Amino acid sequence: MTESILPSQLFAQSGPRHTTMIKELVPRCYQETIFSTCAEKNTLVVLPTGLGKTVIALLLCAQRLSLFPKSKVLFLAPTKPLVAQHYETFKRHCELPESDFAFFTGDVRPDKRAALWQDSKVIFSTPQGLENDIIGSTIKLEDVSLLIFDEAHRATADYAYTFIAQHYSKRARYPRILALTASPGSDLEKITEVCRNLSIEDVEMRADTDPDVKPYVQDTHITWRNVILPDEFKKIQSLLKLSFKNKIADLRARGYADSRTLIESKTDVLKLQRELQFHIAQGDKNPNILKSISLLSECIKLQHALELLESQCITALHKYLQKLCDEAQTTNVKALQNLVRDEQFKSVSLLTRILYDAGIEHPKFNELRAIISKEIENNPESKTIIFTQFRDTAQRIILELFNVDGAKATLFVGQTKKGGTGMNQKQQKLILDEFKQGTYNCLIATSVAEEGLDIPKVDLVIFYEPVPSGIRTIQRRGRTGRSASGNVVVLVTKDTRDEGYRWSAHHKEKRMHRTLASLKHCFTGVANKKEASTQQQCLWPELSLKIFVDHREKSSGIPKELLELGVELKLETLEVGDYIVSKRVGVEYKTVPDFVDSIIDGRLLNQLREMKQRFERPLVVVEGEEDIYTQRNIHPNAIRGMIATITVSYGIPVIMTKNCKETAALLAIIAKREQEAEQSDFNPHANRKPMSTAELQEYITSALPGVGSGLAKPLLEKLGSVKNIVNATEEELKSVDKIGEKKAKEIRRVLDSPYQNGTPQRQN
């Protein structure tokens, strides 16, 4: 059991001090209480926004570094601005030299991150880049004594938090996890998943009404402002709904949607689309199912257009419709072509264009200008954050606020998207600093500003639209009422999805509080035990395995599974193959759809020729449970013929696996057998398999223009040797099948041209 250290012992004092102390900060009673739990167990801390979750992280950081002076602390947050904020907070309050702190983002090169990791004690990072560093074995978590996850509710499914936490729990010498969030979710299943993924052993939760927290909670007044769609908007709305209804009726007529099945929203459409795609993956190629998938794609676009009309602005809707029409001119996608030919869609496009040209906008803008104008009139020093879902709407709000006296508005968005507006980390930090200093008094923000950012004294938060997520509603609302009372205004368009989203978020938030209270009452811990799997113990109790992985395979899931099996990975750019498990074994990895695609586009045989030249024992692994014979419009015999060519003509085994876990286990077993036999290190860039005389002849011939590996053998078989090919006339070259006059001339031109300054002299 670790030594117990009280919070009061962690602060600067006269005489001898711990390695790490905290300065300029006095914790509150509830923070000390929560810290006591966190010091003993992996803990999920659920604390309303503005009540000092970061202080608890500081206390625990100081304690862990005092207990384990040679260890490191790792603090993860989902966005760059949030990482930067925590980095500055810790530097301000920790008695450590600045050189002990490091700040990682995707903009820092991997080799630079590895060097910083070695020299630093407290590291702040976004999770995605760090995940890649762990997979590539450039960063190891063994010496991390505290791992902090901010906005811990993200630790679900395949988000990087999950992998990092599970890897850390198995590898760290002195593991301790602290998970922080203001809103973990409304469903017991999701909260339990977060706890399981982060190896949580206890939950510390406080609500605004708890006695120890209540004195520090600032009042937040919420107002709902209703607006009504004008008749011109309602006409467009009815046309979009009619088009959607017609698509659904067509879908039902094709037999893939029961008449009792409710299909009204985008969520309903996506659910049905997933079901149909599953049928296709199992080999159902009925024309009706393919047409139904196309109809659902049209429905998704109609639902998005409805959302823009009802809750956003005409500018965003016009831009979206124009984009669809432009893409329909160049694409072969039937769903898009059919949609733009739809009579209702044409009418929608025309009416939207009329409103756009006339400068008529959503009624929310009138309400928004009035709210901001009154706020500035009542308090010229006030600060306002306006949240909206879409960047197009955010940019339109900026233009609208130019007409409000005293409004100094600026945009705050995430990274640049293709063809769109965006901000890098430096720009984001500059905007936040200027907003804090009063250069701007209105911050127009998308979701990037919802999580965790500490912006003191925000007087007013405006939701341009309600969001259906309880988590996001809490996050947005929490940007005000931090150090002083604040106001929240939510704009709602009556008789639209805005109203549904409002109540959806309300009920999810209430359910979250009930679920957390219940969970805390009966929580027994769902942490993963730190022990090697039975499979790993049986496979290699004493052998250290290494596999070279092409860096493009990071997202396949196999590298993570290999790490779980204890294999050391080296991420590199491999010239041939996707995985190299020994000096003589290289693996070409394909999913079932990619295997079929590579047959159709012709790249598979080229890849296999290179594998044969490079490795003594090449191998093809095809992963997936889909029916390989129904993936594309290709005859099953063509696929069987290719498999026969690979296994018989090339002598390369083809192994089928179901999923990434099975693939990883297979690669690990092969690596174990090979590396036990080799008993020495290997390098993927060395020890190339010696070529036979025939292979060298084919290699030299394939370099001639227009020949390649496909025509090298026929040329050699017809003319007998490389020497005869070099001396052959155009007529002799043309006698070989698939070599015409143009190729023959080009071959002779290259062979006959004098060499000059490293470049053959071209002839006219």
Summary of the structure (lengths in Angstrom):
residues: 764
radius of gyration: 31.5
end to end distance: 83.8
largest distance: 96.8
contacts: 2442
relative contact order: 0.07
helix: 52%
strand: 13%
